[in-house]
């Protein structure tokens, strides 16, 4: 999860809680394989978000990326997200 856990902590924690609730209902497994949610704080900074996305791209075990309420980090890096073929899930789309 690449979100702002500093300036927009409440919304990011609410999204995280929802994801963790869903994962708990599935015993933290997808297709019988264990999964976990890793929190990455971009602090509302698009450059930090890009660094987080690059780290996720390099992680062979990464399945998907959830974002938080901030659109600028997502919009600034749509080309990268598409080129890296990251499954990107936006639970706070407006």
C-alpha positions in Angstrom: 0.0 0.0 0.0 1.5 3.3 -1.2 -0.3 6.1 0.7 0.2 9.1 2.9 0.4 7.8 6.5 1.8 11.1 7.7 -0.4 14.0 6.6 -3.5 12.0 5.8 -3.1 9.3 8.4 -6.8 8.8 9.2 -7.8 8.1 5.6 -4.8 5.8 5.0 -5.4 3.9 8.2 -9.1 3.5 7.2 -8.2 2.1 3.8 -5.6 -0.2 5.4 -8.1 -1.5 7.9 -10.5 -2.3 5.1 -7.9 -4.2 3.2 -6.8 -6.1 6.3 -10.4 -7.0 7.1 -10.8 -8.5 3.6 -7.5 -10.3 3.9 -8.5 -11.6 7.3 -11.7 -13.0 5.9 -9.6 -14.9 3.4 -7.1 -16.1 6.1 -4.5 -13.8 4.5 -4.4 -16.1 1.4 -5.1 -15.6 -2.3 -5.4 -18.8 -4.3 -4.1 -20.8 -1.3 -0.9 -18.7 -1.1 -0.1 -16.5 1.9 -0.2 -12.8 1.3 0.5 -9.8 3.5 0.0 -6.0 3.2 3.1 -3.9 3.3 2.6 -0.2 4.2 4.7 2.4 2.3 4.4 6.0 3.3 4.8 8.5 0.5 3.9 11.4 2.8 1.9 13.1 0.0 5.1 13.4 -2.0 5.0 12.3 -5.7 8.8 11.7 -5.8 8.6 9.4 -2.7 5.6 7.6 -4.3 7.7 6.9 -7.4 10.5 5.5 -5.3 8.0 3.2 -3.5 6.5 2.1 -6.9 10.0 1.3 -8.2 10.7 -0.8 -5.1 7.4 -2.6 -5.6 8.2 -3.3 -9.3 11.5 -5.0 -8.2 9.7 -7.2 -5.6 9.1 -10.5 -7.4 6.4 -11.3 -4.8 4.4 -8.2 -5.2 0.8 -8.8 -6.4 -0.8 -5.4 -6.5 -0.5 -1.8 -5.2 -3.3 0.0 -3.3 -3.1 3.8 -3.0 -4.7 6.3 -0.7 -6.7 9.4 -1.1 -4.1 11.5 -2.9 -4.5 11.6 -6.7 -1.3 13.6 -7.6 1.2 10.7 -6.9 -0.9 8.4 -9.0 -1.5 10.7 -11.9 2.1 11.8 -12.0 3.2 8.2 -12.4 0.5 6.6 -14.6 3.0 6.0 -17.4 5.4 4.2 -15.0 2.5 2.2 -13.5 1.4 1.1 -17.0 5.0 0.4 -18.3 5.8 -1.7 -15.1 2.4 -3.4 -15.6 1.5 -2.9 -11.9 -1.9 -4.0 -10.8 -3.0 -0.8 -9.2 -6.1 -0.6 -7.0 -7.6 2.8 -6.0 -10.1 2.4 -3.2 -10.5 6.2 -2.9 -11.4 7.1 -6.5 -13.5 10.2 -6.9 
